[in-house]
Amino acid sequence: MATSISTSFDSICFSSQLPQTVLINTTAAQLTVDIYLDSVKVFSSPYYPYNGAVKVCNIRSIIEESMHASNRSLATMKIVAAEPGQSSSDYVDNIKVVYCNLNYDEDPEEFLTANFMTTRRSALIPKDAVLPICYYLKANVQQRMYMTIYYTLGVDTENVQQYEYTLNYLTPSADTISSINLSYAYCRQLLIPLFNNSVKPKAAIFHVGNRQFAVYFTDEVPTEYLRFCNAFNKLETVAIFGKSSVKTDVEKSEAICNRTTQFYDRSVKVTHEVETAPMTYDEAIWINQLLTSRAVYRIVNGSGNHRVLIDDISSEVTDANKELVRIKFSWKYADGNEWL
C-alpha cells in the first residue's frame, strides 16, 4: 500500500500560517493519523479515504489549542499517517511552530530575528514594576545582548547621559525562546558599580542583535496593573494609566415574615470600570490584545496570578493624526471575590 502526505510545510512557521486542511493520498482502506508536539501525541484519529484521499481538518486549531494549554510558544510538530497493522507510513517531521494568532504572510524567521515576542516597541512602567520581555534565538547564531541606559547623577536632573552595557553573548545550541526582566532597579544595579549611588535611570533600550525595545520609567502610579496572554502565547505586563471607578450591584429577594422584612438569595457583583489616558494608535492596537485575550490576570501585592474577566469593552481606534485614543472597559475577579 502507498501513502503520502501531499501538503507541504515550511521548516519554521507561525501557527497562523499552518494549513487548516492536510491532504493525504493513499491506496489503503483506512489510515490512522497522529499529530505530535515535542514528541507528545496531541491528536490521533482513524480516517477512511474517499477517492484515494484523506483530508485532516482544523490542524491550526489543534496545534494552537495544545500549545496554549501547555503554555508553549515554540514546539516541534510531527504528523504521521500510518496503515493499521502495517509498518509502512508517511510523515512530516521537524516542523518548528511558533504560536501566533495574528495572520502573517512573510517569512516568520525574519520577523522573529528582528522583533521581540510582542507587537509593541516601547513601554512606560512605574519604578517599582518589572517588565518581562521574551525573544527568539536561532540555533548556533551568536547574538549580542546589551542595554543603552539613559541616566542622571545626583541633583542634576537636566543632564541626561547614556551608557552602553553589554549583558551577554548568546549562542544557543537549539532554537529557543528566552526572556529577561527589565526594571528600574535592574538598570540601577548595572550602573551603581560604574558611577555611584546617586545614579538615576530615566530610560533604557534593550537590544538583542538588531532588535530593540525601549522602556521609560515614571513615578506615576498606574490605574491598573495587569498581565495577559498575548498574540505569541506569552504573558505580557501592562501598566494602564487613566482613571477607574468601582461599581457594586446587589441583587436580592425580599420576604415578610411576622411583619418583619428579610432579604434572601443575595448576590453581590463588583465591577471595576477603567478609562485609559490618551494613547497613540499603535498603543491602542496593542491594548486590544489585552481586551480580547483568553487569559488576563491582575497583579496584587506583587503577585500576578489573580484571574480577571474583561467585559463591557468600548474600543474604537482611529489613525487620525489629531486624535488620541481612549479605551474604556470593565473587569471583575473570576472568582467574584475582592482583594484587600
N, C-alpha and C positions, 0 to 999 in steps of 0.2 A: 504494500500500500504506500502511496505517496502523499505527503502532507507538507505544505509550505505556507509560511506567513507572508502574505503579499504586501502588507502595509509596511512602509519604510519609516525609520526613526532616525533622528539626528543623535549624535553621541552625547550631547547635552541639550536640554530643552527646559523651558518653563512648563509647569503643569498646565497652564492655559493654552500651550501650543500642542498638547497631546491630541491626537485624533479622537473623536468621540466614538468612532467605529473602527475596529480592526478586522480586516478581511483575511480569511484563511482558506486556501484552496486545498481540497483533499479528495481522495478516492475512497476513503474509509466510510463505513456506515455510521460511525459515532466517534466523537472526539471529546477528550477532557482538556479543558483549558485552565491553566493555573497562572496566577499573577503573583510575583514575589516583589517585595521591597526589602532591600538589605538582607536577602536570604530568608525572609519571613513571609510565609504564604498569606496573602491578604484577600485572595479570591480564588474560588475553584467551582467549576460547573460543567456538567456534561452538555454537549451540543450534538444535534443531529443535522447533518448537512442537507442543503436543498440545492439542487442543480450543481453539485460538486463544490459547494462553498458554505462557509460558516461566517456569520458576522457577530462579533463580540461588541456589544454596545456599552456606552457610558464608561469608557475607560478613564476619561478625565475625572469624572465624578468619583469613581472607585479609588483612584490614586489620591485625589485631594482629600477625601474623607478620611482615608487611612493615615495620611501624613498629618492632618490636623489632629486626629485623635491621639496620635503618638508624639505630638509636639516636635515634628521633624520639618526642617526646611530644605534638606538635601538628602536624597536617597537614590540608591541604585535599583533600577527596575529590570525585571526579567519576565518574559512571557513564554510559556511552554504550551505547545499543542501536541498532545500525545494520543495514540490509539490505545484503547483499553486492552490490556493483556499483551501489548507489543512493546518491544524495547526501542523501536524507532519513534522519533519525534522530531519536531522542528521548534526552534526557539529564537528569540531575540534577547540579547544579554548585554550587560554593562551599559545600560542607558541611564545617564545621570539626569535626574529630575529635580529641579529646583521649584519649590512651591511658589506660585504667583497666581493670584486670582484676577489679575489685570491682563487684558489682551496685549500682545506684543508680537510684531511680525518681522523683527530683525534678529540678528544673531544674539542669543541671550548671554553668551560668554563675553561679548564686547560690552554689554550693559553691566554685567556683574563685576568686571575688572575696572570699570570706570565709575561705579556708583556703590554706595553703601546699601544695605538691605532696608532701605526706606525710600520714599519718594520725596522727602523734604531735604533741603540743603543746609538748613540752619535751625537753631532753636534758642529761645530765651528761657533761661531757667533761674530759679532762686539760688542764692549762695549755699543753702543747706541741702540742695537737691542733688541727686545722682542720675545721670543720663546714660543708659546702656546704648551702645552703637555696635551693630553687627556688620560683618563684611565677609565676602567670599574670597578664598585663597585657592589658586590653582596649584596643582601638584608640581613640585620641582621648579617653581618660578620664584625667584627672590624678590621680595617687596620690602622697601624701606618704610618703617612706621615712625612717624615723627610728629611733633606739635610745634606750631608757631604761636607763642603765648604773648599777649599784649598786657602790659602791666604798668603800675606806677609805684614809686618808692616814697615812703614817709608821707609828709603832709602835702607834697607836690602832686596834686591830683590832675594837673593840666598836662604835664609832660609824660605822655604815654610812649613807652618804649616797647620793643619787641625782642624776643629771644627764640631761636630755633633749637629745639631739644630733640635729639634722636632717641627714640624709645627702644627700638629693636630692628633687626633684620630678619624677616620671616621667610623660611623656605620649607613649606610642609611637604611631607612625603606622599600625601594623598590630598585630593580635593577636599576642602573642609570649609566650614563657616565658623569664624571666631568672633570674639566680641571684646569690648573694653568699656569700663565705666568711667565716664567723664564727669568731672565736678570741679567746683571752685577749690575745694580742699585738696584735690589731687594736683591741680595746676600749681597751687601754692606750695605744696610739698616738693614739687620738682624745682621750684625757684629759690626757696629759702637757703639751701646749701650754697647756691651760686651768688646770692646777694645778701639779704639779711631778713630779719623777722618782720620788717615793715613793708615788705613787698605785697602788693595787692593786684591780683589778676583781674583784668577787665573783660577779656575775651580770649578765645583760643580757636585756632583752626587745626583740626586733627587730620592728618594725612596718612593714607596707606597707598603707596605707589603714586599714581596720578589722581587718586580720589581725595576729596577734601570735604570736611563738614565743619561749619562754624558754630561755636557755642558762645552766647553772650550771657553774662552774669548780672543779676539785678537784686536789689534789696527789697523789691516789691513782693508782697505776699500774694500768691495766686488765689483765685476764687475757688478753683478745684484742681486737684492733682490726681490724674487718672492714668491707668495703664490699659492697653488694649492690644489685641492680636491684629497685626497689620496685614498688608497685602502679601507679605512674604512669610506669614505664619510665625512672625517674631513678635514678642511683647515689646511694645514701644511706649515710652513715657511722654505724657503731655501735661504741661502746666498751663492751665486756662486762666487768663486774666479777664476780668469783667465784673459782673455783679450777679448775685444769686439771692434767691428767696426760698423759704420753706413753706410748703402748703400742706396742711393737715386736714384730712377728711375723715369724719367719724360717721359710720353707718350703724344704726341700732334699731331694734324693735322696742315697742312700748306696751306695757300691760298694767292694768289696775287691779290690785288685789287688796280687799279690805280697806277700800278708799285710799290706798297708797299706790302711787305711781312708781313703777320699777322699769328699768331697762334690761334687755337681754339680747343675746346674739349680736354683741357689739364687735365691730371690726374697725381698726384704725389704719389708715393709709397715709403715709408721709411721703411727699414728693418734693424733690429739690429742683427748682427751676433756675436755669442758667442762661445768661445772655453774655456772649463774649464781647471783649473790647474790639474795636475796629481791626480787621485783618486784611492782608493783601489777598489777591486772587489765589496765588499759589498756596498760601497758608490755609485758606478756606477749602480748597480742593483736597488738601491733605487731611483736614479735620473731618471731612466726610467719611474717611476710613474709620474713624472712631465711632461716628454715628451709626454706621452700618456693620460694625464688627460683631462677630458671633461670640466674642469673649471680652468683657470690659470689667476692670477692677478699680476700686478706689483705694488710694494709699492713705492709711490711717495709722498714726503713730509709727511711721517708718515701714509699715507692712503693707504690701500691695496685693493681698490675697482675698480681699473682700469683694465678692462678685456683685455687680450692679446691673440693672436693666435700664436701657435708654429708650424713651418714647417721647411722644409729642414733639417731634422734630420739625423745626422751621428753618430750612436751609435753602436759600436762593442765592446762588453765586453768580456774579457778573464780572466780566473782564473790562468794564468801562474804566478808563483811566482816572476819572474824577471820583469814583465811588469806592469807598472801602466797605468791606462786608462785615455784617454782624450776624451771628448764628444763634438761634435760641433752641434749647432742648431741655427736657426734664429727665431726671434719673431717680431711681429708688433702689434700695438694697434688695437683692434677690430673695433673701430670707425674711424680708419685711421688718427687721429689727434695726433700730438706730444704734449708733455707737456714741459712747461718752466722749 
